[in-house]
Amino acid sequence: MFSTGALAAKFGRSPRTIRRWAERGYLMPIHIGGAVFFRAEDVLQLLNDQLVMSILERKPPRSTPLEHVGGTRSSEL
């Protein structure tokens, strides 16, 4: 488990940002006494989700390799 401060340091963000992520539902906080912690599994899931989103948000290439060599695109067949 990570404390808010430890997680902030690991991500290079402020503790307020980590709390904001929890408020928005990106991370599920665990309250123990007056302290807030985050499970390592939840942090890994957040990282995985962010990786998937960054891959999905990438724009496709402007042309396919076949277009460069004068081939036909499968959509043209």
N, C-alpha and C positions, 0 to 999 in steps of 0.2 A: 504494500500500500504506500501511497505517496501523500505527503502533506501538501497543502496548497502552496506553501513556499518552495518545497522541493520540486514540485511539478512546474511551478513558474520558472525556477532556475533551469530546469531541464529543457523547457521550451524556449527560454530566453524571453519570456513575457512577464508581465507584472502579476502579482497575486490577484489584483482586481480583475484582470483578464480571465484568469482561471475561474474565479467566482462567476463571472459573466457567462463563461462557457457552461458552467453548471446550471445557471439560471435559464439558459436557452435550451437545456436538455442534451448538450453535447457530451456531458459527463454526469454520472450519477454520484452525488456526494454521499459520504458515510459520516454521520455526526457521532463523535465519541466525546462525551463531556462537552467542552466548549470548542473542541478542535474539529476540523473537517479534513477528511481523507478521501482518496480516490483509489479504487482498485486498479492494479496493474493491467488486468484483463480489459477493463473499460478504456484505459489509456491506449492500449494496443489496438482496440477496436476503432477508436477515434483516428489513430494514425492510419489504419487500413482504409477507413472510409475516406479520409482526406486524399490518400493516394489514388483510390479509385476515382474520386471526383476530379482530381487533376488530370487523370488519363482521359476521362470522358469529356472534359472541357477542351481538350486539345483539338485544334482545327485539323481536318484531314489535309493531306498534301494537295497542292493545286493540280497535279497531274500524276498519273500512275507511271511506273517505270516502262510499261509497254508503249505508252505514247511517245516516249523519248526515242524509241528505236523503230517507230513506224508501225508498231503492231496494232491489233484491234483490241479494244476494250471488250470485256465480256458483256457489257450492257449494249454494245453495238451488234452483237451476234444474233 
